[in-house]
Amino acid sequence: MPTATKKPMDAAASQHGTVERTAELSEQVLEEVKSGQESAIEAVRKFMESVDEALPDHGEDPSRRQQVIDSALEMSEKLVQTQYDFLTRVVHSAGEALGASSKKA
């Protein structure tokens, strides 16, 4: 006759599965972070090349070129912060979800 209680082996297997899912999620998040960072670096590099071609440096006084560069760097900082905030929320939510699933086990 089947019983409704879980055996210790079932709980251990469930916990092992949770650990594997957590590790897999962590690896995926890290890959996404790495990909995002590489894309951001490449975008900034291309942008700087474009600015250098379109608005060459003509002296030491503040110029339109510097204003464009400053604005772009401010925008990229905001984008990086947004990405960081998003990933932090994803990891936090995943941790809560995995914690909840392991408590059910």
N, C-alpha and C positions, 0 to 999 in steps of 0.2 A: 504494500500500500504506500503510495507516494506521500511524502510529508512536505509541509509548506516552509520548513526551516531550511536555511542554506547550510551546507556543510562547510567546515573551515577551508577545505580545498577550493570550493567554489568562490569563497570570499577572497582567497589569495590569488586565484586566477583573475578575478575581476579587478583587484588592486593592481596586478601586473599589467593588465590591459590598460588601465588608467595611466600608469606610469609610461607605457609605450606611447599612448596618445599624447601625453604631455610632452614627451621628448620630441615626437614628430611635429607637434605644433610649434614648439620652440625653434626647431630647425627651420621650419617654414617661415616663421616670423623673422628670424635672423637673415635668411636668404632675401626676403622682401626688403629688409632694412638695407642690406648690402647693395641690392639692385637699385634702390631708391637713391642711395648715396652716390653710387657710380653715375647714375643718370644726372643727378644734380651737378656733380663736378663737371661732367661733359657739357651740360647746358651752360654753365657759367663760363667755361673755357671758350665755347663757341660764341657766346655773347660778347666776351671781351675782345675776341678777334674781330667781330663785326663792328664794335665800337671803335677799335683802333683803325679800321679801314674807313669808316664813315666820318669819324670825328678825330682826326689826328691831334696829338698833344702839341699845343702852340705856346708854351711858356709856363710860367709859374703861377699866374693869377688864377683864381677859381674860374672854371669855364663851364660851358654847357655840357661838355664831355664829362666832367667830374660830377655834375648834377645827375646826368643819365646813369652813370656808374653807381653813384650812391643810392639812387632810387631802385635800381635793379638789385643791388645787394640787400637793401632793406626788404624788398619783395621776396628774395630768395630766403632770407632769414625767417620771414613769416611762413613761407611754405615748409621749410624744414621743421619749424615749431609745430605747424599743423600736422605734419606727418608723425612727428614724435608723439603728440597728444593722441592722435588716432591709434597708433600702435600700442600706446600705454593702455588705452581703453580696451583694445582688443585682447591684450594679454590679461588684463584684470578680469574681463568678462569670461575669458576662457578658463582662467584659474577658478573663478567662482563656479562655473558650470562643471568643471572636472571635480572640484571639491564636493559639489552637490551629488554628482553621480557616484563618487566613491563612498559618500555617507549612506547612499541607498544600498550599496553592496553588502 
